[in-house]
C-alpha cells in the first residue's frame, strides 16, 4: 500500500493531520505532503514503518468490526 493511501485512511479514522504527525512523530507539513502526493517515493523507512503500524492498529481494527456495529457508528 502506498504512503498516500495509508495517510488518507488514517485521517479517515478521525485524526487530524496534526494529531497524526504527533503520533508518528513527524511534522504536519510532511503529512500534508503525503496527502498531496508530493512525498512518498523516497520517504524515511522509519516514518513509513510507523505509519504502517498505526494503520494496522487503527484501520485494521475498524475493518474487523461486526457489520451490525458498523451500521450504528
C-alpha positions as CSV (number, residue, x, y, z in Angstrom):
1,X,0.0,0.0,0.0
2,X,1.4,3.4,-0.8
3,X,2.1,6.1,1.7
4,X,-0.6,8.5,0.4
5,X,-3.3,5.8,0.8
6,X,-2.1,4.9,4.3
7,X,-2.2,8.5,5.4
8,X,-5.6,9.1,3.8
9,X,-7.1,6.0,5.6
10,X,-5.6,7.1,8.9
11,X,-7.1,10.6,8.5
12,X,-10.4,9.0,7.7
13,X,-10.4,7.4,11.2
14,X,-11.0,11.0,12.5
15,X,-7.4,12.0,13.2
16,X,-6.3,15.5,12.1
17,X,-3.0,15.9,10.2
18,X,-1.5,17.5,13.4
19,X,-2.6,14.5,15.5
20,X,-1.3,12.0,13.1
21,X,2.0,13.9,12.9
22,X,2.3,13.8,16.7
23,X,1.7,10.1,16.7
24,X,4.3,9.3,14.1
25,X,6.2,11.6,15.1
26,X,6.9,13.9,12.2
27,X,5.9,17.4,11.0
28,X,2.3,18.2,10.0
29,X,3.7,19.6,6.7
30,X,5.1,16.1,5.9
31,X,1.6,14.6,6.5
32,X,0.2,17.3,4.2
33,X,2.8,16.4,1.6
34,X,1.8,12.7,1.7
35,X,-1.9,13.7,1.2
36,X,-0.9,15.9,-1.7
37,X,1.2,13.2,-3.3
38,X,4.3,15.3,-3.3
39,X,6.2,12.9,-0.9
40,X,6.3,9.2,-0.5
41,X,8.6,7.7,-3.0
42,X,11.8,8.2,-1.0
43,X,10.5,8.6,2.5
44,X,12.4,7.6,5.6
45,X,11.9,3.9,6.4
46,X,11.3,4.8,10.0
47,X,8.4,7.2,9.1
48,X,6.8,4.7,6.7
49,X,7.2,1.9,9.3
50,X,5.4,3.9,11.9
51,X,2.6,4.9,9.5
52,X,2.1,1.2,8.6
53,X,2.0,0.2,12.3
54,X,-0.5,3.0,13.1
55,X,-2.6,1.9,10.0
56,X,-2.6,-1.7,11.2
57,X,-3.7,-0.7,14.7
58,X,-6.4,1.9,13.7
59,X,-7.7,0.9,10.3
60,X,-7.5,-2.9,10.5
61,X,-9.4,-2.8,13.8
62,X,-12.2,-0.8,12.2
63,X,-12.5,-3.2,9.3
64,X,-12.9,-6.2,11.7
65,X,-15.9,-4.7,13.4
66,X,-19.1,-6.8,13.0
67,X,-21.4,-5.5,10.4
68,X,-24.1,-4.6,13.0
69,X,-21.7,-2.4,14.8
70,X,-20.5,-0.7,11.6
71,X,-24.1,0.3,10.8
72,X,-24.7,2.0,14.2
73,X,-21.4,4.0,14.1
